[in-house]
Amino acid sequence: MNAQIEHGEALRILLVEDNSAHAEMVARSFENNRIANVIEHVSDGEQALNYLYQREQYSDVKTKPHVVLLDLRLPKIDGLEVLRVIKTSPELKSIPVVILTTSSADIDVAQAYDYHANSYLVKPIDFDNFTRMMDELGYYWLAWNHKPF
């Protein structure tokens, strides 16, 4: 049974990740555990903001994601800037943003929380640990966590 929010609505994740192998691992992990019904993947910060604001190639997007998984090291617009824009926007700020990155630098962690990240996860190098982290992330944010909308 797929995890769903109230009223049977499909769970929607916006995955902002420029590494296609990492994006595939996230999607596969959620799919194998039936965590998400819809994963939208974009590969840079500009696409992420266009998706969230339903602009340009994403003008046909009708609903906002329930959670954003955001890498920090992104082309075009850095992940920290994407986070800052999301969390200062009245129409986007209630969307949980989970930083999912390879950076464990104290300055990145501090800046992400200063910009109101909901969580900060460092991607494990080991595939099994990465898969386990995605499983637990999925269950927490998408099945157990109560959403404000």
FENSULCOR-V199361 format. One record per run of one state. SS is the DSSP state (helix for helix, strand for strand, loop for the rest). FROM is the first residue (numbers start at 0). LEN is the number of residues. Records with the same first field share a line. If there is no record, write none. Layout:
BEGIN
SS: FROM-LEN + FROM-LEN
END
This chain:
BEGIN
loop: 0-3 + 4-1 + 8-1 + 10-1 + 16-3 + 32-5 + 42-1 + 52-3 + 58-8 + 70-4 + 75-3 + 88-7 + 101-4 + 114-4 + 122-4 + 144-5
strand: 3-1 + 9-1 + 11-5 + 37-5 + 43-1 + 66-4 + 74-1 + 95-6 + 118-4
helix: 5-3 + 19-13 + 44-8 + 55-3 + 78-10 + 105-9 + 126-18
END
